[in-house]
Amino acid sequence: MIEVIKKWRELNTHGHTTKGQRLNLQESARAVGVSKKTLDDFYCQLRDGECFGFDFASNMNERIRVLRKYIR
């Protein structure tokens, strides 16, 4: 899921390579095939996990619920 969020943010920041224009976050979400609400939530969880020192490397294959439990 981290890769999807990364792609979503890159589309917004740098734009679509074939179109040569930046996409807003809603259009970027459509392009990666996940709802903006879900991507916003996961992005927030990732930021919080980083702030609280979550070990992403050892939990790479886990679901987002492991990160949510850690943050609580």
N, C-alpha and C positions, 0 to 999 in steps of 0.2 A: 504494500500500500504506500510505502514511502516513495517509491518510484513514481506512482500515479500522482501523488501530491507534488512532487518535484516537477513533473511534466506540466501539471496544471499551473503552477506558479511561473514556470519558464514561458509558457504560452502568453501569460498576462504581461510579464516583464519584457520579453524580447520579441514577442509576436510569432505568428505562424510563418514558417520558412517559405512555403509555397505562395502565400498571399502577400507576404511582405508587410503585414500590418499587425499592430498589437490587438489582442482580443481582451475584452473585459472579463472579469472573473466568471460571469455566467456563461459566456460563450466558450471560455476555456474549459469549463466543467462539461459542457456539451461535447466538446472535442475529445475529452478523455473518457467520456461515457459514464460519469458518476455525478450525482446531484451536488450542487454547490453547497447545500446545507451540510451534507456528509463530509465534503472536503474541508469546509470551514471548521467543523468539529474536530476532525482528525488533525488538521494543521494546529489547532489550539492545543490539543493533547500532546502533540510532538514538541511544541514550544515549551509547555509546562514540564514535560519529561526531561527536556534538556536542562531547564532551570534547576530541577530537583535532583539531577545527577543520575537519571535512569540509564542503565547499561543496555544500550541499543544493540551492541555487538552480540552479546550472549543471548538476547531475546529476539533476534532477527526473524526467526520462524514462528514466533508466537503471534496470537491475535491481539487486536487493540485492547481487549479487556484486561490483559496483563498490565499494560501501561496505565489503564484507568485505575486498576486496583492500587498500583504503586503510587499514583498521584494522590489518592484519597488518604 
